[in-house]
Amino acid sequence: MRRMVRRTALFAILALLLPIALPSVASAQTREFTGKVDKITKKGKLIVDNRKGDKVSFVKIDTTEVTGEKTEWGKIKKGDWVTVSWKMIDKPRKAYQVNVLPPREEAGEDD
């Protein structure tokens, strides 16, 4: 009986302390931003336009992973459609993953 009370008390204390001990995990949620590449620089800056009035810039880091239609940062060019994974806590925004999407037709374009 005494062992069960101790175990329950230990779990209760851990449950109370866990959110305090790990605040960075909760605040480091990954976000995604999808749009058309507006500009990409040789220094590693990527500006993405979601075509709704939002242009967001991201910086390349050593661990940036490029997936999808292209697999190298150097092959990404203006006009490519991408989804960039980043974290809210980063200032400036860091591109952790860039998924290059297949080309899209924009609304209103005629063939």
N, C-alpha and C positions, 0 to 999 in steps of 0.2 A: 504494500500500500504506500509506504513511504517513498519507494523508488518511483512509483507512478506519479506522485505529487511532485517530486523533484523534476522528473522528465517533463511534465506539463508546464511547470514554472520555467524551465529552461527554454522550451519552445515559445512560450509567451514572451520572454525577454528577447529572444532572437527575432521574433516577429516585430517587436517594437523597435529594435535597434537596426534592423536591416535597411529600412528606408533612409535612415540617418547615415549609415555607413556607406551607402552606394548612391549618392545623389547624382554623380556624373553619369551613371548608366541610364538613369531615367531622363536626363536632359540631353543626352547624346543621340536622340532618335534620328534615324536616317530619313531624309525626304527625297523626293524625286521631282525634277523639273523637265518637262518635255517641250521641245520647240525646234525651230530652225536655226542653224548656226548663222549668226549675223557677222561674227568676226572671230578669227583665231590668230594669235600672234606666235612668233617663234619663241618668245620668252615664256610661253605656257599659259596665256590668258585666253579664255573661251567665253564669248558673249553669245547667249542664246535668247532668241525672241520667240515667245509662245504665240505670237500673232493675235493676242488679245490686249496688247498694249504694255506687256511686261517684258523688259529686257533684263536678264540677270547675268552677271559675270561670275566666272569660276576660275580658279587657278589650278594648274596641274601640280601634283605632288609626286614624289618618287614612287609611290605605290598605286598611282592611278591605273586602273585596269580598263582597257578598251575592248569592247565586245560587239558582236553583231555583224553588220555588213562590212565593217572595217575593224582591224585588230591592232592598229598602230596609231598613236597620237598624231604622227606626222602625216598620215593619210587623210585625216579629217579636214574638210574644207568648207568654205562658206557655201551655204545652201543645203548642207546635209541635215537630216532630221535626227535628233539625238534625245536620249533621256539621260540626264545627269543625276547621279546619286550624291547627296551632300548631307551635312549635319548642321542643324540650326545653330549650334554653339560656335561654329567656325566664323572667324572674322579675319581675313576675307574668306568667302566661301571656297572650300576645297572640293575638287572633283575626285571623289573616291572611285567612282565607276562611270564610264561613258558608254552607253549602249547606242551604237549607230543603227538607226532604223532604216527600213527600205524607203526609197523615194516616195513622196506623196504628191498627189495633185492638189493644188489649192483651189478652194471654192471660187468659181467665176472664171476659171481658165478654160479657153476653148482649144479644141484640138485642131 
